[in-house]
């Protein structure tokens, strides 16, 4: 199994992917556009390793060795000799297109180009490359070190071999995979959570029940670890608004039409835990 990984984007998702991969023995190039973004990403990784060490879940020397396997850089050329490249930048198609066009010219022919997108069809991302058969969706969940699931998404032209390599990579860093065989907007998980959050928001917006009671119903009635509105606050109301909007644009299915309340919350900056206020006060 190949062992050189390039992660494009050092935000919460990218740094998390770099963290679990380095811990599993991969040599990781972590690329972002500014030194400040890289510093934030690597500081977050170090803090997370330290937490695992303090809880006795990771030996101090293993944490040091893992950290030493991560090379932060602002140079995209550093991805040239990677076996697997995972793009984890902002969920905008034109931003991803710019990166994939460049990577297509840069990386080895046998490299797998993966996107961590949660809602944009892989076929659309792959279309700007000369190797759509080597492009695959590898959707990790936040926070990456804690969440077990990876959603593997087959684009219209993704080869069995590329999918198998992506699975090997995800399983090698300790994740369990599901396979999305048809490249629908939102895949499996984002469609499910989006539909649930949209309906929960409508129930709350129209005064049917409180946010607390809607979430409690899902926890106790369905065995969910966290209710949909608390999940929205954790993920970011802005992120979910963007995801549901993407799916709605693609499908024109009314159940994904973002409720007005979500739009107003984002307009007002009440986007969840990161702002201190969402459906709940934090």
N, C-alpha and C positions, 0 to 999 in steps of 0.2 A: 504493500500500500504506500502510495506517495505521501510525502510528509512536509511539503512546503506549501504554506497557505498565505494568500494575500487577502486582507480585509480592507475594503474601501469604505471609509467612513468610521470615525472614532467616537461616535455618539454612544448613547446608552446601549443600542443593539450591537453595533460594531465592536465596541470595547468588550462587551459580554461574550461575543463569539470568539474574539481573540483570546480572552481569558480562559475559556473552557478548552480551547484548542491547544494553547500553550501548555496547559496543565496536563493534557493528554499526550504530550510529546511532540506536537507539531512545531516546526519553526514558522513563526508568524511575522509577516510584514504588515504593520498597521498604518494605513495611509489616510491623511486628511489634508485639507488645503492650508491650514494655519498651524503654527507651533502651539498656539494657545489651545486649540481644539485637541491636539495630540496630548498636551500636558494634562488637560482635564480628563481625557480618556485613560491615560496611563495611571494618573493619580487614583481614579476610580477602581481600576484593576488592582492596584496595590492595596487599597483600603479593603477591597473585597477579599483578597488573599489573606490579609492580616486578620480579618474577622473569622475566616475559616480556621486559621492557625490558632487563634485564641479560643475557639470552641473545640479544638482538638480534632477537627475534621481533615486537617492537612498539616503535614510536617513542615516546619519552618524552612528546612533545606530544600524541600520540594517546591515550596512557594517561591523561594529565591531562584531556583533553577528554571521554573516556569516563566518568571518575570524576565530572566535573561534570554529566553527564547523569543521575546517580542521585540521587534525593531520598529520604532515609530519613524515615520518619514513623511515629507510633503511631496515626494517624488513618485509619480505614478509608474515611472519606468522600473521601480523596485519590484513591481508585480511580474516582470517579464519572464522569470524562470519558475513561477509558481505552478504547482500541479492543480490546485483548486483556487479560484478567486471568488470571494463572496462580496457582492456589492450590498452595502447597508447605508445608503444615503437617503435623503428626504424623498417622500412619496410623490415625486413629480416626474412624469414620463420624460419630459425634455431633459431633465437633469440626468436621469438614468441613461437616456439615449447618448448623451455626450460621453459618458463614462464607457459605455459598451462599445461605441464606435472606436474609441482610443484603445481599449483593451483588445479589441478584435485584431488590431494591427500590431499589437505589442506582445501578446502572450504566445506561448508555444501552441502548435497545432493540436496537440493532444490534451491541452488543459481544459478543464471544465469551468465554464463561466456561470456562476450562480447569482441569483438575486434573492435578497431577503424580503422582497416586497410582500405585503400582506393582502393586497387587493388588486394590483395592476396585472392584467394578463401577461404571462411569460412570453407568449407569441409576439405581443406588441414590442416587448423589450428586445427579443431576439431578432426582430425584423431588420434592425439596423446593422447586423453583423453578417459576415460571409459564412458563418458557421452556426446557423440556428439549431442544428442537431446537437451542438455541444452546450447549449444554454438550458438551464434548468432552474426551477424555483426551489429554494431551500429556506423555508420560512421558520425561523426560530421564534420563541416566545419570551416575553419579558417578565421578570428578570432572567436572562439566559442561564446564569449558573444554577438557578433553582428549578426552572421549568423543564420538564422531561420531554416535551413533544417537539418534533420537527415535522412540518408539512412539506413533503416533496411534490413538486408540481411539474407535470409533463406538459411542455409547450406543444404546439401543433406538430413541430418537427423534431422534438427532443428524441435522441436515440436511446435505446435500451441500455447501451453501454454508459452513456453520460448519467442516466438515472441511477444505474448501479454504482457508479463512482461516487455520486452525491450521497447515496445511502451509506456506502462504506465510510465516507467522511463523517456523516452525522452520527452513525453508530460508534465510530471510533472515539468521539468526544462524549460518549455516554448517553446519547439521546435515543428515543424510540420514534420511529417514523410511521406516518401514514402517507399513502400515495394518492394524489389527486390526478386521475387519469384523463379528465377533460378540463381544459384550461378556461374555466369560467371565472368571471370577475369575482374576486373575494374568496375563491377556492371553497374549502369546506368550513373552516373555523371562523373566518371573518364574516361569511354570510350568516352563519348561525348566531354569532354574538351581535352582529348588526341588527338582524331581525328582532332579537330579544331586547336589545337596548332601545331600538325605535319604539317598540310596543310598550316597554316599561316607561319610557319618557312620555308617551301619549297618555298612559294611565295616570301618571303623576301630574302632567300638565292640565288634564281635565278634572283633577280633583277626586278621582276614583279612590285613591289610597295615597298614603304618605310614602316618601322614598324608603323610609325604614321598613314599612310593612311590605312593600313590593319586594324589597331585597330579602326580607325574612321569609316571605312565601317561597321564593326560589331556593333559599338555603334549606328550609325545613321540608318543603313540599317536594322538591326535586333533587335534594342532596347536593346542590351546588356549593362549592367552598366559599363562594362570594356572590352576592347578588349582582344583577346587571348594572344598576346605577352606581354601586360602589366600584364595580369594574370600570365603568366609564370614567369615574374620578381618578382611578389608579392609572389607566391607560392614557387619559387626557381626552376631555370632551372634544377638543379640537381635532385630535387624531381620529377619533371615531366619526366625527362629522365629515371629515375628509374621506374616510374609508366608505361610509354609507353613501356619500355623494358620488364617489367613483362607481360603486356598484349600481346605483340608481341610473346614472348616466349611461352605463353600458347596457343595462337590462330593461330600463323603463318599467321596472316592477315596483308598484306603489308601496309594497311593504318595506322597501328600502329608502323611501323618500324621507329625508331628514326632517324631523318635527321642527316647527318654528322656535320652540323653546331652546333646542340645542343651538340653533343659529344665534339667538339672542344672548345665550350664555357665553358663546365664543366672542361675539361682538363686545360684550362687557368685560371679557377677560376672566370670567369664572370658569376656568377650564379643568378644575379638579385639584388634586393634591399639590401639583407643582405651583399653583397660584394661591393655595390656601383656601379656596372656595370653589365648589362645583355643585353637585346635588347635595353635598354635605359640607360642613365647615371643617377645615383640617388644621 
